[in-house]
């Protein structure tokens, strides 16, 4: 007999719920936390933590993991001041990128602007691709120093 589709799977790992720990944060730290969340949700949408981590990494030039972003969001760790200050630059960069995309969509140039003469399509690089390239370049420079 088959199980009902909504029956729990045996031995399934239950996803952990985010536990907020905001009691140790003063007003300034809460403000930075709210700002980080606002930027992440506005710039990157519903699943924003990984994209924000990559963007911070690209702008700061140092590794930032999604788990670090999760710690900042939950209040386990406060958002560092230098990270919060980088958020202003990230917001400006993301706003400019959104405007460029909106211009392409509104002008209708999306129909032909990306196709090359040879028939291939030139797809604009996403912030995630730019961040990944920056991380690879940084790793290559570190390996050269060894």
NUROLUM-279894 format. One record per residue (C-alpha): y, x, z; residue in one letter. Coordinates in nm, 4 decimals. Layout:
BEGIN
atom Y->Y	X->X	Z->Z	res->A
...
# end
This chain:
BEGIN
atom Y->0.0000	X->0.0000	Z->0.0000	res->X
atom Y->0.3417	X->0.1419	Z->-0.0989	res->X
atom Y->0.6191	X->0.1775	Z->0.1535	res->X
atom Y->0.9354	X->-0.0225	Z->0.1214	res->X
atom Y->1.2074	X->0.1777	Z->-0.0585	res->X
atom Y->1.4316	X->0.1716	Z->0.2467	res->X
atom Y->1.1650	X->0.2872	Z->0.4905	res->X
atom Y->1.2406	X->0.6260	Z->0.6486	res->X
atom Y->1.0531	X->0.9182	Z->0.5023	res->X
atom Y->0.8204	X->1.0837	Z->0.7487	res->X
atom Y->0.9360	X->1.4280	Z->0.8625	res->X
atom Y->1.2722	X->1.3763	Z->0.6920	res->X
atom Y->1.5565	X->1.5839	Z->0.8276	res->X
atom Y->1.8348	X->1.3609	Z->0.9450	res->X
atom Y->2.1817	X->1.4682	Z->0.8339	res->X
atom Y->2.3994	X->1.5793	Z->1.1195	res->X
atom Y->2.7059	X->1.3727	Z->1.1838	res->X
atom Y->3.0327	X->1.5539	Z->1.2220	res->X
atom Y->3.1282	X->1.5708	Z->1.5887	res->X
atom Y->3.4974	X->1.6005	Z->1.6487	res->X
atom Y->3.6094	X->1.8361	Z->1.9223	res->X
atom Y->3.9822	X->1.7876	Z->1.9240	res->X
atom Y->4.0463	X->1.8043	Z->2.2985	res->X
atom Y->4.0928	X->2.1825	Z->2.2842	res->X
atom Y->4.3582	X->2.1642	Z->2.0121	res->X
atom Y->4.7278	X->2.1583	Z->2.0927	res->X
atom Y->4.9771	X->1.9648	Z->1.8776	res->X
atom Y->5.0384	X->2.2539	Z->1.6358	res->X
atom Y->4.6644	X->2.3055	Z->1.5808	res->X
atom Y->4.6119	X->1.9313	Z->1.5276	res->X
atom Y->4.8971	X->1.9330	Z->1.2751	res->X
atom Y->4.7358	X->2.2207	Z->1.0808	res->X
atom Y->4.3998	X->2.0403	Z->1.0901	res->X
atom Y->4.5517	X->1.7168	Z->0.9540	res->X
atom Y->4.7331	X->1.9125	Z->0.6830	res->X
atom Y->4.4151	X->2.0899	Z->0.5749	res->X
atom Y->4.2268	X->1.7594	Z->0.5544	res->X
atom Y->4.5123	X->1.5939	Z->0.3649	res->X
atom Y->4.5274	X->1.8748	Z->0.1103	res->X
atom Y->4.1519	X->1.8817	Z->0.0641	res->X
atom Y->4.1149	X->1.5078	Z->0.0124	res->X
atom Y->4.4207	X->1.4777	Z->-0.2119	res->X
atom Y->4.3558	X->1.7805	Z->-0.4312	res->X
atom Y->3.9773	X->1.7715	Z->-0.4553	res->X
atom Y->3.8609	X->1.4160	Z->-0.3831	res->X
atom Y->3.5870	X->1.2799	Z->-0.1626	res->X
atom Y->3.3652	X->1.5911	Z->-0.1591	res->X
atom Y->3.6445	X->1.8369	Z->-0.0990	res->X
atom Y->3.5240	X->2.0928	Z->0.1544	res->X
atom Y->3.3438	X->2.3299	Z->-0.0829	res->X
atom Y->3.6199	X->2.3157	Z->-0.3444	res->X
atom Y->3.8857	X->2.3800	Z->-0.0814	res->X
atom Y->3.6874	X->2.6760	Z->0.0556	res->X
atom Y->3.6696	X->2.8256	Z->-0.2943	res->X
atom Y->4.0378	X->2.7679	Z->-0.3548	res->X
atom Y->4.1363	X->2.9268	Z->-0.0223	res->X
atom Y->3.9069	X->3.2182	Z->-0.1048	res->X
atom Y->4.0740	X->3.2660	Z->-0.4433	res->X
atom Y->4.4241	X->3.2539	Z->-0.2959	res->X
atom Y->4.3529	X->3.4612	Z->0.0144	res->X
atom Y->4.1284	X->3.7183	Z->-0.1500	res->X
atom Y->3.8689	X->3.6959	Z->0.1246	res->X
atom Y->3.5453	X->3.5004	Z->0.1628	res->X
atom Y->3.5789	X->3.1480	Z->0.3032	res->X
atom Y->3.2640	X->2.9416	Z->0.3504	res->X
atom Y->3.2389	X->2.5616	Z->0.3448	res->X
atom Y->3.0959	X->2.5891	Z->0.6977	res->X
atom Y->3.4244	X->2.7461	Z->0.8101	res->X
atom Y->3.6137	X->2.4521	Z->0.6618	res->X
atom Y->3.3744	X->2.2173	Z->0.8444	res->X
atom Y->3.4497	X->2.3977	Z->1.1727	res->X
atom Y->3.8235	X->2.3594	Z->1.1141	res->X
atom Y->3.7835	X->1.9901	Z->1.0311	res->X
atom Y->3.5662	X->1.9177	Z->1.3345	res->X
atom Y->3.7947	X->2.1070	Z->1.5700	res->X
atom Y->3.5266	X->2.3597	Z->1.6669	res->X
atom Y->3.7742	X->2.6234	Z->1.5515	res->X
atom Y->4.1461	X->2.5838	Z->1.4862	res->X
atom Y->4.2808	X->2.6291	Z->1.1335	res->X
atom Y->4.4237	X->2.9833	Z->1.1259	res->X
atom Y->4.7985	X->2.9976	Z->1.0628	res->X
atom Y->4.7545	X->3.2203	Z->0.7554	res->X
atom Y->4.5075	X->2.9707	Z->0.6060	res->X
atom Y->4.7472	X->2.6840	Z->0.6684	res->X
atom Y->5.0310	X->2.8823	Z->0.5090	res->X
atom Y->4.8122	X->2.9449	Z->0.2023	res->X
atom Y->4.7623	X->2.5679	Z->0.1745	res->X
atom Y->5.1234	X->2.5326	Z->0.0564	res->X
atom Y->5.0527	X->2.7647	Z->-0.2370	res->X
atom Y->4.7225	X->2.5909	Z->-0.3073	res->X
atom Y->4.8959	X->2.2509	Z->-0.3076	res->X
atom Y->5.1579	X->2.3753	Z->-0.5556	res->X
atom Y->4.8917	X->2.5291	Z->-0.7796	res->X
atom Y->4.6760	X->2.2152	Z->-0.7727	res->X
atom Y->4.9786	X->1.9923	Z->-0.8400	res->X
atom Y->5.0696	X->2.2040	Z->-1.1438	res->X
atom Y->4.7105	X->2.1912	Z->-1.2679	res->X
atom Y->4.7051	X->1.8123	Z->-1.2286	res->X
atom Y->5.0360	X->1.7833	Z->-1.4176	res->X
atom Y->4.8985	X->1.9939	Z->-1.7032	res->X
atom Y->4.5886	X->1.7754	Z->-1.7207	res->X
atom Y->4.8002	X->1.4595	Z->-1.7055	res->X
atom Y->5.0219	X->1.5885	Z->-1.9896	res->X
atom Y->4.7167	X->1.6491	Z->-2.2069	res->X
atom Y->4.5778	X->1.3032	Z->-2.1276	res->X
atom Y->4.9075	X->1.1187	Z->-2.1770	res->X
atom Y->5.0049	X->1.2987	Z->-2.4972	res->X
atom Y->4.6681	X->1.2375	Z->-2.6582	res->X
atom Y->4.6306	X->1.6053	Z->-2.7427	res->X
atom Y->4.2973	X->1.6002	Z->-2.5614	res->X
atom Y->4.1532	X->1.4672	Z->-2.8887	res->X
atom Y->4.2057	X->1.7875	Z->-3.0805	res->X
atom Y->4.3582	X->2.0579	Z->-2.8631	res->X
atom Y->4.0318	X->2.1907	Z->-2.7270	res->X
atom Y->3.8374	X->2.2183	Z->-3.0531	res->X
atom Y->3.8438	X->2.5537	Z->-3.2304	res->X
atom Y->3.8205	X->2.6061	Z->-3.6061	res->X
atom Y->3.4530	X->2.7007	Z->-3.5743	res->X
atom Y->3.3739	X->2.3624	Z->-3.4135	res->X
atom Y->3.3185	X->2.4929	Z->-3.0631	res->X
atom Y->3.5087	X->2.3432	Z->-2.7732	res->X
atom Y->3.7380	X->2.5442	Z->-2.5473	res->X
atom Y->3.7069	X->2.3822	Z->-2.2053	res->X
atom Y->3.9845	X->2.4680	Z->-1.9571	res->X
atom Y->3.8656	X->2.6623	Z->-1.6537	res->X
atom Y->3.8448	X->2.4720	Z->-1.3298	res->X
atom Y->3.9845	X->2.6050	Z->-1.0004	res->X
atom Y->3.6246	X->2.6547	Z->-0.8893	res->X
atom Y->3.5507	X->2.8754	Z->-1.1918	res->X
atom Y->3.8671	X->3.0753	Z->-1.1287	res->X
atom Y->3.7692	X->3.1198	Z->-0.7622	res->X
atom Y->3.4160	X->3.2254	Z->-0.8598	res->X
atom Y->3.5553	X->3.4824	Z->-1.1062	res->X
atom Y->3.7918	X->3.6163	Z->-0.8391	res->X
atom Y->3.5025	X->3.6496	Z->-0.5931	res->X
atom Y->3.2929	X->3.8359	Z->-0.8543	res->X
atom Y->3.5848	X->4.0692	Z->-0.9336	res->X
atom Y->3.6392	X->4.1376	Z->-0.5633	res->X
atom Y->3.2686	X->4.2093	Z->-0.5118	res->X
atom Y->3.2689	X->4.4438	Z->-0.8112	res->X
atom Y->3.5690	X->4.6333	Z->-0.6699	res->X
atom Y->3.3963	X->4.6641	Z->-0.3328	res->X
atom Y->3.0822	X->4.7993	Z->-0.5008	res->X
atom Y->3.2896	X->5.0550	Z->-0.6925	res->X
atom Y->3.4271	X->5.1876	Z->-0.3633	res->X
atom Y->3.0753	X->5.2525	Z->-0.2289	res->X
# end
